[in-house]
Amino acid sequence: MAISRDGLLYRIGYTTVEIPADPLQILKLDDNGQITSTVNELEGYRYYKVIIGSNLDDVVNFYKSKADRESLSNERAYSIVFGEGTLRLTYHYCTEGCHLGFVPAK
């Protein structure tokens, strides 16, 4: 989309950065609230908690320490979207294209 203002042209949109399949980047959510991840954006995060929304999207919060997880702080939060064989973690308060996308490991 382009917007013209005062004779200047502004482009609005977003870019998609495809992550190569090699090396494999993983996100594993264990039943005990711990994560294993090689995803750059989640580096240093070791714990998670899923918050089931009533009239909002379900949310997953990631934490660097167990104490933060138990305090229910909102350290790193994403909305959870499943569809078309993918898991998308959408950045909170972002409306277009702002997400981490995952497909099942083979």
MDTraj code that builds the backbone (N, CA, C; nanometers):
import mdtraj as md
import numpy as np

residues = "MET ALA ILE SER ARG ASP GLY LEU LEU TYR ARG ILE GLY TYR THR THR VAL GLU ILE PRO ALA ASP PRO LEU GLN ILE LEU LYS LEU ASP ASP ASN GLY GLN ILE THR SER THR VAL ASN GLU LEU GLU GLY TYR ARG TYR TYR LYS VAL ILE ILE GLY SER ASN LEU ASP ASP VAL VAL ASN PHE TYR LYS SER LYS ALA ASP ARG GLU SER LEU SER ASN GLU ARG ALA TYR SER ILE VAL PHE GLY GLU GLY THR LEU ARG LEU THR TYR HIS TYR CYS THR GLU GLY CYS HIS LEU GLY PHE VAL PRO ALA LYS".split()
xyz = np.array([
    [0.0852, -0.1162, 0.0000],
    [0.0000, 0.0000, 0.0000],
    [0.0902, 0.1231, 0.0000],
    [0.0509, 0.2255, -0.0679],
    [0.1268, 0.3499, -0.0707],
    [0.0355, 0.4651, -0.0305],
    [0.0903, 0.5583, 0.0423],
    [0.0150, 0.6766, 0.0857],
    [0.0911, 0.7992, 0.0379],
    [0.0190, 0.8929, -0.0204],
    [0.0804, 1.0161, -0.0664],
    [0.0420, 1.1277, 0.0300],
    [0.1423, 1.2014, 0.0764],
    [0.1167, 1.3130, 0.1670],
    [0.2166, 1.4232, 0.1345],
    [0.1671, 1.5420, 0.1122],
    [0.2528, 1.6568, 0.0827],
    [0.3467, 1.6296, -0.0343],
    [0.2988, 1.5565, -0.1332],
    [0.3783, 1.5295, -0.2512],
    [0.4822, 1.4190, -0.2320],
    [0.4903, 1.3612, -0.1117],
    [0.5853, 1.2529, -0.0860],
    [0.5113, 1.1199, -0.0857],
    [0.5774, 1.0170, -0.1235],
    [0.5168, 0.8845, -0.1296],
    [0.5744, 0.7984, -0.0176],
    [0.4868, 0.7442, 0.0643],
    [0.5274, 0.6557, 0.1732],
    [0.4763, 0.5164, 0.1431],
    [0.5593, 0.4170, 0.1615],
    [0.5173, 0.2789, 0.1424],
    [0.4896, 0.2184, 0.2793],
    [0.3794, 0.1484, 0.2904],
    [0.3410, 0.0834, 0.4151],
    [0.3299, -0.0656, 0.3871],
    [0.3808, -0.1445, 0.4753],
    [0.3717, -0.2887, 0.4586],
    [0.4682, -0.3584, 0.5515],
    [0.4943, -0.4842, 0.5230],
    [0.5880, -0.5585, 0.6043],
    [0.6617, -0.6576, 0.5164],
    [0.7724, -0.7049, 0.5665],
    [0.8488, -0.8038, 0.4930],
    [0.8414, -0.9368, 0.5659],
    [0.8574, -1.0417, 0.4924],
    [0.8608, -1.1754, 0.5487],
    [1.0023, -1.2273, 0.5369],
    [1.0544, -1.2745, 0.6462],
    [1.1876, -1.3329, 0.6456],
    [1.1708, -1.4830, 0.6631],
    [1.1987, -1.5569, 0.5582],
    [1.1860, -1.7018, 0.5657],
    [1.3094, -1.7583, 0.6338],
    [1.2863, -1.8464, 0.7290],
    [1.3957, -1.9103, 0.8007],
    [1.4351, -2.0351, 0.7235],
    [1.5621, -2.0517, 0.6892],
    [1.6021, -2.1705, 0.6142],
    [1.5817, -2.2978, 0.6964],
    [1.5604, -2.4088, 0.6281],
    [1.5377, -2.5367, 0.6947],
    [1.6653, -2.5913, 0.7588],
    [1.7801, -2.5400, 0.7182],
    [1.9061, -2.5879, 0.7729],
    [1.9879, -2.4680, 0.8187],
    [2.0220, -2.4550, 0.9448],
    [1.9973, -2.5509, 1.0516],
    [1.8526, -2.5430, 1.0996],
    [1.8019, -2.6550, 1.1435],
    [1.6646, -2.6656, 1.1912],
    [1.6458, -2.5796, 1.3161],
    [1.5412, -2.4983, 1.3177],
    [1.5063, -2.4216, 1.4366],
    [1.3849, -2.4873, 1.4987],
    [1.3936, -2.5135, 1.6283],
    [1.2851, -2.5854, 1.6948],
    [1.2271, -2.5048, 1.8096],
    [1.1036, -2.5361, 1.8405],
    [1.0359, -2.4863, 1.9595],
    [0.9610, -2.6049, 2.0165],
    [1.0027, -2.6513, 2.1316],
    [0.9390, -2.7651, 2.1969],
    [0.8828, -2.7183, 2.3302],
    [0.7521, -2.7354, 2.3486],
    [0.6847, -2.6973, 2.4719],
    [0.6553, -2.8244, 2.5502],
    [0.7250, -2.8440, 2.6620],
    [0.7043, -2.9621, 2.7448],
    [0.5815, -2.9441, 2.8332],
    [0.5250, -3.0562, 2.8787],
    [0.4074, -3.0528, 2.9662],
    [0.4350, -2.9874, 3.1010],
    [0.5616, -2.9802, 3.1414],
    [0.5960, -2.9246, 3.2723],
    [0.6218, -2.7734, 3.2697],
    [0.5927, -2.7084, 3.1575],
    [0.6089, -2.5629, 3.1488],
    [0.7468, -2.5167, 3.1071],
    [0.8308, -2.6095, 3.0612],
    [0.9634, -2.5715, 3.0135],
    [0.9670, -2.5761, 2.8616],
    [1.0524, -2.4909, 2.8037],
    [1.0682, -2.4917, 2.6585],
    [1.2116, -2.5267, 2.6218],
    [1.2241, -2.5845, 2.5060],
    [1.3526, -2.6035, 2.4403],
    [1.3395, -2.5313, 2.3081],
    [1.4316, -2.4394, 2.2803],
    [1.4180, -2.3593, 2.1594],
    [1.5532, -2.3238, 2.1021],
    [1.5609, -2.3275, 1.9693],
    [1.6774, -2.2749, 1.8989],
    [1.6354, -2.1555, 1.8122],
    [1.5189, -2.1004, 1.8403],
    [1.4664, -1.9848, 1.7670],
    [1.5311, -1.8582, 1.8239],
    [1.5928, -1.7791, 1.7381],
    [1.6660, -1.6598, 1.7832],
    [1.5818, -1.5685, 1.8719],
    [1.4567, -1.5445, 1.8347],
    [1.3717, -1.4518, 1.9094],
    [1.3401, -1.5008, 2.0499],
    [1.3582, -1.6291, 2.0753],
    [1.3266, -1.6848, 2.2069],
    [1.4523, -1.7266, 2.2833],
    [1.5673, -1.6774, 2.2408],
    [1.6927, -1.7116, 2.3072],
    [1.6886, -1.6688, 2.4542],
    [1.7266, -1.7585, 2.5417],
    [1.7302, -1.7288, 2.6848],
    [1.6015, -1.7577, 2.7585],
    [1.4935, -1.7842, 2.6872],
    [1.3662, -1.8154, 2.7524],
    [1.3612, -1.9655, 2.7798],
    [1.3264, -2.0028, 2.9033],
    [1.3287, -2.1431, 2.9442],
    [1.1932, -2.1961, 2.9909],
    [1.0980, -2.1068, 3.0174],
    [0.9686, -2.1476, 3.0726],
    [0.8553, -2.0809, 2.9956],
    [0.7372, -2.1402, 3.0039],
    [0.6205, -2.0824, 2.9383],
    [0.4953, -2.1113, 3.0199],
    [0.3908, -2.0370, 2.9908],
    [0.2583, -2.0625, 3.0474],
    [0.1561, -2.0196, 2.9438],
    [0.0562, -2.1048, 2.9217],
    [-0.0517, -2.0729, 2.8284],
    [-0.1685, -2.0177, 2.9093],
    [-0.2219, -1.9058, 2.8656],
    [-0.3390, -1.8441, 2.9269],
    [-0.4534, -1.8607, 2.8276],
    [-0.5557, -1.9346, 2.8676],
    [-0.6715, -1.9591, 2.7808],
    [-0.7633, -1.8377, 2.7881],
    [-0.7876, -1.7751, 2.6732],
    [-0.8716, -1.6560, 2.6690],
    [-1.0193, -1.6910, 2.6652],
    [-1.1000, -1.6083, 2.7257],
    [-1.2443, -1.6307, 2.7206],
    [-1.3012, -1.5660, 2.5944],
    [-1.2836, -1.4379, 2.5793],
    [-1.3297, -1.3721, 2.4571],
    [-1.2124, -1.3125, 2.3794],
    [-1.0903, -1.3477, 2.4181],
    [-0.9705, -1.3054, 2.3471],
    [-0.8979, -1.4302, 2.2978],
    [-0.7939, -1.4103, 2.2191],
    [-0.7119, -1.5230, 2.1757],
    [-0.6432, -1.5869, 2.2956],
    [-0.6116, -1.7158, 2.2810],
    [-0.5252, -1.7796, 2.3795],
    [-0.3877, -1.7163, 2.3677],
    [-0.3175, -1.7074, 2.4786],
    [-0.1884, -1.6396, 2.4829],
    [-0.0852, -1.7330, 2.5449],
    [0.0365, -1.7303, 2.4932],
    [0.1478, -1.8000, 2.5568],
    [0.2486, -1.6949, 2.5990],
    [0.2882, -1.7022, 2.7259],
    [0.3911, -1.6141, 2.7810],
    [0.5188, -1.6951, 2.7972],
    [0.6329, -1.6375, 2.7604],
    [0.7623, -1.7011, 2.7775],
    [0.8394, -1.6274, 2.8855],
    [0.9145, -1.7033, 2.9664],
    [0.9872, -1.6475, 3.0803],
    [1.1309, -1.6993, 3.0816],
    [1.2209, -1.6167, 3.1319],
    [1.3606, -1.6579, 3.1430],
    [1.3881, -1.7341, 3.2720],
    [1.3048, -1.7138, 3.3735],
    [1.3259, -1.7836, 3.5000],
    [1.1948, -1.8434, 3.5499],
    [1.2084, -1.9456, 3.6344],
    [1.0907, -2.0105, 3.6930],
    [1.0170, -1.9132, 3.7859],
    [1.0908, -1.8277, 3.8551],
    [1.0294, -1.7294, 3.9449],
    [0.9397, -1.6333, 3.8675],
    [0.9852, -1.5894, 3.7496],
    [0.9024, -1.5004, 3.6669],
    [0.7752, -1.5722, 3.6237],
    [0.7871, -1.6998, 3.5878],
    [0.6701, -1.7776, 3.5457],
    [0.5683, -1.7865, 3.6588],
    [0.6153, -1.8092, 3.7799],
    [0.5256, -1.8221, 3.8943],
    [0.4629, -1.6898, 3.9337],
    [0.5282, -1.5789, 3.9021],
    [0.4725, -1.4470, 3.9354],
    [0.3697, -1.4012, 3.8325],
    [0.3583, -1.4769, 3.7228],
    [0.2635, -1.4455, 3.6147],
    [0.2914, -1.3106, 3.5492],
    [0.4175, -1.2693, 3.5468],
    [0.4507, -1.1468, 3.4743],
    [0.4261, -1.1704, 3.3254],
    [0.4202, -1.0654, 3.2499],
    [0.3937, -1.0724, 3.1065],
    [0.5227, -1.0448, 3.0308],
    [0.6236, -1.1275, 3.0520],
    [0.7568, -1.0981, 2.9989],
    [0.7607, -1.0948, 2.8465],
    [0.7150, -1.1994, 2.7823],
    [0.7131, -1.2063, 2.6354],
    [0.5862, -1.2798, 2.5971],
    [0.4884, -1.2105, 2.5433],
    [0.3569, -1.2687, 2.5191],
    [0.3240, -1.2736, 2.3706],
    [0.2624, -1.3842, 2.3295],
    [0.2181, -1.4034, 2.1917],
    [0.0777, -1.4618, 2.1923],
    [-0.0048, -1.4206, 2.0978],
    [-0.1320, -1.4884, 2.0742],
    [-0.1030, -1.6167, 1.9974],
    [-0.1812, -1.7210, 2.0242],
    [-0.1611, -1.8511, 1.9613],
    [-0.2651, -1.8693, 1.8518],
    [-0.2188, -1.9008, 1.7306],
    [-0.3093, -1.9242, 1.6184],
    [-0.2683, -2.0549, 1.5504],
    [-0.3616, -2.1492, 1.5406],
    [-0.3388, -2.2744, 1.4680],
    [-0.4166, -2.2680, 1.3378],
    [-0.3596, -2.3190, 1.2306],
    [-0.4330, -2.3250, 1.1051],
    [-0.3441, -2.3650, 0.9897],
    [-0.4029, -2.4382, 0.8966],
    [-0.3345, -2.4796, 0.7747],
    [-0.2023, -2.5497, 0.8041],
    [-0.2011, -2.6340, 0.9081],
    [-0.0828, -2.7113, 0.9401],
    [0.0299, -2.6328, 1.0039],
    [0.0008, -2.5143, 1.0540],
    [0.1042, -2.4314, 1.1153],
    [0.0629, -2.3852, 1.2544],
    [0.1616, -2.3490, 1.3314],
    [0.1433, -2.2789, 1.4580],
    [0.2002, -2.1404, 1.4374],
    [0.1198, -2.0400, 1.4654],
    [0.1690, -1.9020, 1.4569],
    [0.1643, -1.8408, 1.5955],
    [0.2745, -1.7814, 1.6346],
    [0.2799, -1.7028, 1.7567],
    [0.2835, -1.5577, 1.7132],
    [0.1722, -1.4891, 1.7330],
    [0.1550, -1.3521, 1.6853],
    [0.1923, -1.2544, 1.7962],
    [0.2787, -1.1590, 1.7635],
    [0.3176, -1.0586, 1.8618],
    [0.1937, -0.9863, 1.9114],
    [0.1874, -0.9685, 2.0413],
    [0.0729, -0.8986, 2.1005],
    [0.0621, -0.7574, 2.0444],
    [-0.0584, -0.7136, 2.0188],
    [-0.0897, -0.5787, 1.9704],
    [-0.0372, -0.5499, 1.8306],
    [-0.0078, -0.6514, 1.7554],
    [0.0316, -0.6330, 1.6163],
    [-0.0803, -0.6893, 1.5298],
    [-0.1178, -0.6187, 1.4249],
    [-0.2344, -0.6601, 1.3484],
    [-0.2027, -0.7264, 1.2157],
    [-0.0832, -0.7072, 1.1608],
    [-0.0549, -0.7636, 1.0286],
    [0.0848, -0.8226, 1.0208],
    [0.0921, -0.9510, 0.9944],
    [0.2173, -1.0129, 0.9580],
    [0.3231, -1.0241, 1.0652],
    [0.2917, -0.9904, 1.1853],
    [0.3906, -0.9916, 1.2937],
    [0.3797, -1.1226, 1.3697],
    [0.4487, -1.2238, 1.3237],
    [0.4386, -1.3515, 1.3923],
    [0.5600, -1.4396, 1.3665],
    [0.5728, -1.5383, 1.4515],
    [0.6669, -1.6468, 1.4290],
    [0.5836, -1.7636, 1.3805],
    [0.6216, -1.8258, 1.2705],
    [0.5446, -1.9366, 1.2155],
    [0.6223, -2.0665, 1.2242],
    [0.5524, -2.1735, 1.2588],
    [0.6151, -2.3052, 1.2744],
    [0.5348, -2.4115, 1.2015],
    [0.6049, -2.5083, 1.1475],
    [0.5408, -2.6268, 1.0890],
    [0.5919, -2.7465, 1.1685],
    [0.5157, -2.8567, 1.1719],
    [0.5600, -2.9736, 1.2474],
    [0.6922, -3.0279, 1.1930],
    [0.7777, -3.0733, 1.2851],
    [0.9041, -3.1356, 1.2442],
    [0.8748, -3.2691, 1.1794],
    [0.9560, -3.3060, 1.0820],
    [0.9363, -3.4331, 1.0114],
    [1.0325, -3.5368, 1.0612],
])
top = md.Topology()
chain = top.add_chain()
for i, resn in enumerate(residues, 1):
    res = top.add_residue(resn, chain, resSeq=i)
    for name in ("N", "CA", "C"):
        top.add_atom(name, md.element.get_by_symbol(name[0]), res)
traj = md.Trajectory(xyz[None], top)
